[in-house]
């Protein structure tokens, strides 16, 4: 019996055979229902999804899953693009390009295999959404070639110029900074205290009014950053690396129990207050990884060692993550006081996160393949891809 996609879904899979799309949807729903990326767990959900509990053995359903992941690498890449496109349509950006990107990696071991997913995410309404990833096939720090490969791929898929990349201390390097700047990306990257200290101490000229501490060495900036008048904004000066100018910021760590009392940044931006205030947004990618793994779909349970299969699985769980975020956003369009949890220090957060709220809503939307397809058709009605996204 042939399988036909509804008109709302068809445009997203124009380059893929309908039978492959069907197996993609079955696999995706199985991962959501089983809360796992381990196909041995997922297979037990397929009986309910396909209504074949009495006619098909779990072992046969497992073979279906295995066959799906054996499609060609080219077909996998097309499916990844399709899932990304659906995700961006659901997020409802309406042509607006977000301001921030976050770069980080998540790694774990699978037997003797070391998995390291270097991931670029886009921060949308305070939530990191994965938009491009590569398995580095190792643990440890990524190098210049691996990072530029990822960003080059992303630049082919999205117009990222003018966006601000946020990254932690391992994502540094003179050539890397210049690469980002040449490709139109702003950045804010945290540094270790002794990194680029020589540039700071030796470069003490300049008349730019934005940098009142231009003549200071790092030791003087450290002292000033601890003073009350600078605790909210830090102190900054401009340094030049490989003929490119950057802002170097020293900021007093606001965490009282922090081991590192001072925090250091390098950025293409000039406004030190903006640099200090924007950097914490980077933490959203850590939250994303947590939801893809322990809080949501147990990404670390996948039993693949093939890089393309791993990347395909990352696309599926990222797609499910977007489904949950989409419905979480809808649920919190009009927040009430009862939606928030207050703490003794005066701060407040949502009592139930956007992801968890959306996940509970999505869980009640479909139980089998037919209802899943109907669900996707309904939420994709009238959705269009922003013109700055050209994944297809």
C-alpha positions in Angstrom: 0.0 0.0 0.0 1.5 3.4 -1.0 2.0 6.1 1.5 1.0 9.7 0.6 2.0 12.7 2.7 -0.5 15.5 3.3 -0.2 18.7 1.3 1.0 20.7 4.4 4.0 18.3 4.9 4.9 17.4 1.3 6.9 20.7 0.5 9.4 19.9 3.2 10.3 16.5 1.8 10.3 17.2 -2.0 13.6 15.5 -2.5 12.9 12.4 -0.4 10.9 9.2 -1.2 7.6 9.0 0.8 8.5 5.6 2.2 11.6 7.1 3.8 9.6 10.0 5.2 7.1 7.5 6.7 9.9 5.6 8.5 11.4 8.9 9.7 8.0 9.8 11.3 7.7 6.4 12.8 11.2 6.5 14.2 10.7 10.1 15.5 7.4 9.2 17.3 9.0 6.1 18.7 11.9 8.1 20.2 9.5 10.5 21.8 7.3 7.8 23.2 10.2 5.7 24.5 12.1 8.7 25.8 15.3 7.1 24.4 17.5 7.0 21.3 18.3 3.4 21.9 16.6 1.5 19.1 16.1 -1.6 21.3 13.9 0.6 23.5 12.2 2.4 20.6 11.2 -0.8 18.9 8.8 -1.6 21.8 6.8 1.5 21.0 6.2 0.8 17.3 3.5 -1.7 18.0 1.3 1.1 19.4 2.4 3.5 16.7 1.6 1.2 13.8 -1.2 -0.7 15.4 0.5 -4.0 14.6 0.9 -5.5 18.1 -0.8 -8.7 17.1 0.6 -9.1 13.6 4.2 -8.0 13.9 7.0 -9.1 16.2 9.1 -6.5 18.1 12.1 -7.9 16.3 10.6 -7.0 12.9 9.9 -3.5 14.1 13.6 -3.3 15.2 14.7 -4.3 11.7 12.5 -1.5 10.3 14.4 1.0 12.4 17.7 -0.4 11.4 16.8 -0.2 7.7 15.8 3.4 8.1 19.2 4.4 9.4 20.9 2.5 6.6 19.6 4.9 3.9 22.3 6.7 2.0 24.3 9.6 3.6 22.8 11.9 0.9 19.3 10.9 1.9 20.1 11.4 5.6 21.5 14.9 4.8 18.2 15.8 3.0 16.2 14.7 5.9 18.3 16.8 8.3 17.6 19.8 6.1 13.9 19.0 6.0 13.7 18.7 9.8 15.6 22.0 10.3 13.2 23.8 7.9 10.1 22.5 9.7 11.6 23.6 13.0 12.2 27.2 11.8 8.7 27.4 10.4 7.3 26.4 13.7 9.3 28.9 15.7 7.5 31.7 13.9 10.3 34.1 13.4 8.3 36.0 10.7 11.5 37.1 8.9 13.2 38.4 12.0 16.7 37.2 12.5 17.7 36.4 16.1 20.7 38.3 17.6 22.7 35.5 19.2 24.4 32.2 18.4 25.9 29.9 20.9 28.7 27.4 20.2 29.6 24.5 22.4 30.1 20.7 22.3 28.6 17.8 24.2 30.6 14.5 24.4 30.4 11.0 25.8 31.7 7.6 25.3 30.0 4.6 23.5 32.2 1.7 24.2 35.5 2.6 22.6 33.9 5.2 20.5 34.2 8.8 21.6 31.3 11.0 20.5 31.8 14.8 20.5 28.9 16.8 18.9 30.2 20.3 18.2 27.0 22.2 18.0 26.0 25.7 16.8 22.7 26.9 18.2 20.5 29.9 17.6 19.1 31.7 20.6 15.4 32.3 20.1 13.3 34.0 22.8 15.9 32.9 25.4 16.1 29.2 24.2 19.0 27.7 22.2 17.9 25.7 19.1 20.5 23.6 17.4 21.0 24.6 13.8 24.2 22.8 12.7 26.4 20.1 14.2 29.3 17.8 13.4 30.6 14.7 15.2 34.3 15.3 15.9 34.8 11.6 16.7 36.8 12.4 19.8 36.6 14.0 23.2 38.5 17.1 24.1 38.8 20.5 22.6 37.9 21.2 19.0 40.5 22.8 16.8 40.5 25.6 14.3 39.8 23.4 11.2 36.9 21.6 12.9 35.2 24.9 14.0 35.6 26.6 10.7 34.2 23.5 8.9 31.1 23.8 11.1 30.7 27.5 10.6 31.3 27.3 6.8 28.5 24.7 6.6 26.2 27.0 8.7 27.0 30.0 6.5 25.8 28.0 3.5 22.5 27.3 5.2 21.8 30.6 6.9 22.5 34.3 6.6 24.3 34.7 9.9 26.1 38.0 9.2 25.8 40.5 12.0 24.8 37.9 14.6 26.8 37.6 17.9 28.5 34.3 18.7 28.8 33.4 22.3 31.4 30.8 23.4 33.3 29.6 26.4 37.1 29.6 27.1 38.0 26.6 24.9 36.9 28.4 21.7 39.8 30.8 21.3 42.7 31.5 18.9 44.0 34.4 16.9 43.2 32.9 13.5 39.7 31.8 14.8 38.9 35.3 15.9 39.9 36.8 12.5 37.9 34.1 10.7 34.7 35.0 12.5 35.2 38.7 11.9 36.1 38.3 8.2 32.9 36.2 7.8 30.7 39.0 9.3 30.1 37.4 12.7 30.4 39.4 15.9 31.5 37.5 19.0 31.8 37.5 22.8 34.1 34.8 24.1 35.2 34.1 27.7 39.0 33.8 28.4 41.3 32.4 31.0 43.0 35.1 33.0 46.5 34.7 31.5 45.3 34.4 27.8 46.3 37.4 25.7 47.8 39.1 28.8 50.8 40.1 26.8 48.7 42.0 24.3 46.9 43.8 27.2 50.2 44.8 28.9 52.1 45.9 25.8 49.3 47.7 23.9 48.6 50.8 25.9 47.9 53.5 23.3 44.7 54.7 21.8 42.3 57.6 22.1 38.9 56.0 21.6 36.5 57.5 24.1 34.9 54.1 24.7 38.1 52.9 26.4 39.0 54.9 29.5 41.5 52.2 30.7 43.5 52.0 27.5 46.8 52.8 29.2 46.4 50.2 31.9 48.1 46.8 32.2 46.0 43.8 33.2 47.0 44.1 36.9 45.5 47.6 37.0 42.3 46.4 35.2 42.0 43.6 37.8 42.1 46.1 40.7 39.7 48.5 39.1 37.1 45.7 38.2 36.8 44.9 41.9 35.8 48.5 42.7 32.1 49.2 43.3 31.8 51.7 40.5 32.8 49.0 37.9 31.1 45.9 39.4 28.1 46.2 37.0 30.0 47.0 33.8 33.6 45.9 34.2 36.6 47.7 32.7 37.8 47.5 29.1 40.5 48.4 26.7 41.1 47.7 23.0 43.8 45.3 21.8 44.9 44.4 18.3 45.5 40.8 17.2 46.5 39.9 13.6 45.6 43.5 12.5 42.1 43.2 13.9 40.9 45.2 16.9 39.0 43.7 19.8 37.6 44.7 23.2 39.2 43.1 26.2 37.0 43.2 29.3 37.7 42.3 33.0 34.5 41.9 35.1 34.0 41.0 38.8 32.2 37.6 39.0 28.8 38.3 40.4 28.7 34.8 42.0 29.7 35.2 45.7 31.1 31.7 46.0 32.9 31.6 42.6 36.4 30.2 42.5 37.4 32.7 39.9 36.7 36.2 41.3 37.2 37.9 37.9 35.9 37.0 34.5 37.6 37.9 31.2 36.1 38.4 27.8 37.3 39.3 24.3 34.8 40.7 21.8 34.3 42.5 18.5 31.7 44.7 20.3 32.9 48.0 21.8 30.3 48.4 24.5 31.6 46.7 27.7 28.2 46.7 29.4 26.6 44.9 26.5 29.4 42.4 26.5 29.0 41.6 30.2 25.2 41.4 30.0 25.0 39.3 26.8 27.5 36.6 27.7 25.2 34.7 30.2 22.9 33.9 27.3 25.5 31.3 26.3 24.2 29.1 29.2 21.1 28.4 27.1 23.0 25.9 25.0 24.0 24.0 28.1 20.3 23.8 29.0 19.5 22.6 25.5 22.0 19.7 25.8 20.5 18.8 29.2 17.0 18.5 27.6 18.3 16.5 24.6 19.9 14.1 27.0 18.9 13.4 30.6 15.7 15.6 30.7 14.2 14.6 27.4 15.3 12.0 24.9 18.4 10.4 26.3 20.6 11.2 23.4 23.6 9.4 25.0 21.7 6.1 24.8 22.1 5.9 21.0 23.8 2.7 19.9 25.4 4.0 16.7 29.1 4.4 15.9 28.6 5.6 12.3 29.1 9.4 12.2 26.2 10.1 9.7 23.8 8.0 11.7 24.7 9.9 14.9 24.2 13.2 13.0 20.8 11.9 11.8 19.8 11.0 15.4 20.8 14.5 16.5 18.5 16.0 13.9 15.6 13.9 15.1 15.9 14.8 18.8 16.5 18.4 17.9 13.3 18.3 15.9 11.4 16.9 18.9 13.0 19.5 21.1 11.7 22.2 18.7 8.2 20.7 18.8 8.2 20.9 22.6 9.6 24.4 22.6 7.0 25.6 20.1 4.2 24.4 22.2 5.8 25.7 25.4 6.0 29.2 23.8 2.3 28.9 22.9 1.4 27.9 26.4 3.3 30.8 27.9 2.1 33.6 25.5 0.2 35.1 28.4 2.0 34.3 31.7 0.3 34.5 35.0 1.8 35.0 38.5 1.1 31.4 39.3 3.4 30.4 36.4 6.4 31.6 38.3 8.4 30.4 41.3 9.9 33.0 43.6 13.2 32.6 45.5 14.4 34.2 48.7 16.9 36.4 46.9 14.0 38.1 45.0 14.5 36.4 41.6 11.8 34.3 39.9 11.7 31.7 37.2 9.0 29.8 35.4 7.8 27.0 37.8 7.7 24.6 34.8 10.3 25.3 32.0 9.2 26.1 28.5 10.5 22.7 27.3 8.8 20.6 30.0 5.6 22.5 29.6 5.7 21.9 25.8 6.7 18.3 26.2 3.7 17.5 28.4 1.4 19.2 25.8 2.9 17.4 22.8 2.6 14.0 24.7 -1.2 14.3 24.5 -1.3 15.3 20.8 -0.6 11.9 19.2 -0.4 8.2 20.0 0.1 6.6 16.6 1.4 7.4 13.1 -1.9 8.7 11.7 -2.5 11.1 14.6 1.2 12.2 14.4 0.8 13.1 10.7 -2.4 14.9 11.4 -0.7 16.8 14.2 2.1 17.9 12.0 -0.3 18.9 9.2 -2.3 21.1 11.5 0.7 23.0 13.0 2.3 23.5 9.6 -0.7 25.1 8.0 0.3 28.4 6.5 3.9 28.3 7.8 6.6 29.8 5.7 10.4 29.6 6.0 12.1 33.0 6.9 13.9 34.4 3.8 17.3 34.4 5.6 17.2 30.6 5.9 18.3 28.7 2.8 18.8 25.2 4.0 17.0 23.5 1.2 
